[in-house]
Amino acid sequence: MASSLSASLSHFSRISLNSNTSLQHESTKIPESQCHPFLLSRRFNSLRKGIALPQRRESPSTRICASLTDVSLDLTVNEKQLSKGESWSVHKFGGTCMGSSQRIKNVADIVLNDDSERRLVVVSAMSKKHSSTAHDILDGDNLAIFLSKLHEDINNLKAMLRAIYIAGHATESFADFVVGHGELWSAQMLSLVIRKNGTDCKWMDTREVLIVHPTSSNQVDPDYLESEQRLEKWYSRNPSIMGSLLRAGQVTIWTDVDGVYSADPRKVSEAVILKTLSYQEAWEMSYFGANVLHPRTIIPVMKYGIPILIRNIFNLSALGTKICHPAVNDDEDRANLQNFVKGFATIDNLALVNVEGTGMAGVPGTASDIFSAVKDVGANVIMISQASSEHSVCFAVPEKEVKAVAEALQSRFRQALDNGRLSQVAIIPNCSILAAVGQKMASTPGVSATLFNALAKASINVRAIAQGCSEYNITVVVKREDCIKALRAVHSRFYLSRTTIAMGIIGPGLIGSTLLDQLRDQIALEQSYGY
C-alpha cells in the first residue's frame, strides 16, 4: 500500500493534502533525510491515506493552491493562528469508499453534511479508472484541471520509470512515490467534486508539513513538534490543517463493515458488533488480526484522547464502533460476562519454535542469544512463552520464516547442542494463534478458567499459552485445523445466545441431577458478578 497522505479542505472550505514519499517539491529547501512521509514504510502504512477538511467560510474568493513551497517557521503577529480542538472532526475513507464516481459523490455528501465547524478528510486511492471517473463527476474547468494534472503526473512517472529501467535499480522510496499518486489523485478529484457543489477547495502536499524520523525497526516516528510548527506556518497562510495535530473532537474511519466485530464474522456467524472498545482493546485486536485499522493508527489519537468511530459507508443506519477511553461506569460492560472479554482474533499460518535444555536455567543471556539469532534473519516473533523453570523458551513465527529461524538457531547453539546443554531446537508447524482481548479481564477472576474450560469441552489441545502482566489479552496456540472450532467454542461461551428456551426434567437421575447442579452453579456465578 502507498504510504501517502492527501486531503481536501475548505472554509466551508476544504483542502486536499498529499504526502507520498521522501521526494520533495523542486523548490522546497528541506533536506531529503528529514522529509519522509508520515508513515513511510510500506510495511507499516497505518496513516497512509488522503485528507479533506472544511472550516467556516471567510471569503468567497478563497484562492486555490496546488502546492506549497515556502515552509519557513517564523510566525508574525498578523498571521492567522491555528484553531485546535473539538471544533474539528476527521473522516477517513478507505479504497472501497472511493471505488467509483457514485461512491466519490457519496463521500462528498457525507463530508458536506457533517455539521462540525471544521472537517478534515483522509482518502485512499481508487483502483484505475481515474480518467473515466473524472468524466463522470466533473465538467468544464474542473475536468480540465484534473485531466491536465493527471496527464502531467503520468508523463513524469513514465519518464522516471524509464530512468529506473535504464539504471536497473529502484529504491523503496521511489516505489512509495509512484504508488502514492493514487491517493493524490483521489484527493484532487474529491476536492473538485466538493468545489463543484459550491464549496471553495484547496489541496496541499503534506510532505511540506509532516516530518518523521526513521527507526531501527523499519518504521518511522512522527516529529510532532516540528510538524506542528510547520503546520502553524502553513495554516497562517492557508487556513486549514491535518491529522492528529488538530486535537480533533473525533476521527471517523469509513469502511465497508458495520464496525468491529467480536470475532471474524466469516468464521463465527454469531459474531456481534461491539459498541465500544478501549484504545488498548482496539490495539490488541488489531495486532491479532482484526483488519479494521492498523495498531499504529491508534497512537496519535490516543495521545490526546481523541475517539475513533468505525462506520460503514454503505450502511449509514449502523451506529458503528467507538474506540475511546473506557467510561468509569459502563452499563454495557456490566451487562454480561461477554464484556470482560470484548473480542477474539486469530492469526493463521504460524509455526512454534521450542528451544529446550537444562543448561538454559540460570544462564544469563540465553534469551538474548535466541532472539538475536531470530533478528539476524529478519523474522517476526508473534508470541513468546517461557517456562518459569527457564528450562525452555517457545515462540511463534510466520511459517514462511521458520526454516531460516531454525537454521540460525542450530548454527548459533551448535556447541550447546553438541555438549548437551541444549537438548533440542524443535519446530511445530501448522499452528494458529487465538487471542481473547478485554481490558476488564485484569480485574475479573475466572476469565482464564472459563476460556480454557470452553477449549477443553471442545476437545482443543493448547500447545502454548501467553499472557502479559497487563492482562489485556490471553493468547493460546492451537493446531491450525482446530482454530475455527476453538474460536467458535470460546465465542459461544462468552457471547451466550439471547434465545430463551424452556425445558423440563422428569425423574432426574445422575445426568439430570448433574445438569441441575451446573445450572445452579451458573446462576450463583452470575449473581456474584452482579448480573
Buried (B, 14 or more C-beta within 10 A) or exposed (E): BBBBBBBBBBBBBBBBBBBBBBBBBEEBEBEEEEBBBBBBBBEBBBBBBBBBBBBEEEEEEBEBEEBBEEBEEEBEEEEEEBBBEBBBBBBBBBBBBBBBBEBBBBBBEBBBEBEBBBBBBBBBBBEEEBBEBBEBBBEEEBBEBBBEBBEEBBEEEEEBEEEBEEEEEBEBBBBBBBBBBBBBBBBBBBBBBBBBEEBBBBBBBBBBBBBBBBEEEEBBEBBBEBBBBBBBBBBBEBBBBBBBBBBBBBBBBBBEBBBBBBBBBEBBEEBBBBBBBBBBBBBBBBBBBBEBBBBBBBBBBBEEEBBBBBBBBBEEEBEBBBBBEBEEEBEEBEEBBBBBBBBBBBBBEBBBBBBBBEBBEEEEEBBEBBBEBBEEBEBEBBBBBBEEEBBBBBBBBBBEBBEBBBEBBEEBBEEBBEEEBBBEBEBBEEBBBBBBBBBBBBEBEBBBEBBBBBBEEBEBEBBBEBBEEEBBBBBBBBBBEBBBBBBBBBBBBBBEEEEEEEEEEEEEEEEEEEEEEEEEEEEEEEEEEEE
